[in-house]
């Protein structure tokens, strides 16, 4: 007999806790205990059904068997901690995969910080700073169209026709603006 196909939704919805204010404390305790027993059973079933899927996903994500096992364990530990808030009528696998991916991403970030450490402070080059101030002053002497045309075509490598279309002008006007800008920048040099 074929296994029924499960439909997956993007996220697990958390149930709101029922509030029985008129019931005595004993009844409340019995309800909580019954809910926990039910969620324990559903957790165990989810663990048996989805552990291998989560592990395979994390193994593909990390390419490290031991790390995938650790991350899968941590993912199911987080599900265990929130088992009383999970809406078990919805599929839990998407929530598990997202949680596992986030844990793996955190692991990668921690490894990167450990391996690379803090970047060394950059040395400040006075001649580079002076040159930047010269370029900034020269660019300030250009008109808005000239400055935009230079940045888009020469720095960002946007085609002249596309630049003209974006700026609402003709390609000839863009080419003329670039020529004027080059002359002004050469004079400022």
C-alpha angles and dihedrals in degrees: 000000000000118000111247112255116246120221114222125217123194099252145010115254116221118227120235112241113252115240116211103181098168095052120095119252091256091059091048090052091050091051093050091047092049091048091050092049090051093047090046090055092046091047091053091049091049091048092053094045101040108028094091093046092051092045093050091048092051092044089056090045096049103024087215121108097204093045091049090052092049093047092047090051091049091047092054090043089058090049089050091052092051097037094115091057098045119105097229092191088074125067112270098196095087090053090049093050094049092047091048092048091051091049090049091050090051089050092052091050092050091049091049091051090049095047100039098032118192116331115252115254111267118244115241113234112204094198091053090049091050091050090050090052089051092051091046092051092047092050090050088060091061124090119249093258093047093048093047092046092051094048095045099042105029102031104027094032093228112164115255093240092052091047090051091049092049092048094043097242139099127279088241091058090051092050090049091049090051091050092050090046092051091052092050092047092049090051090051091052 
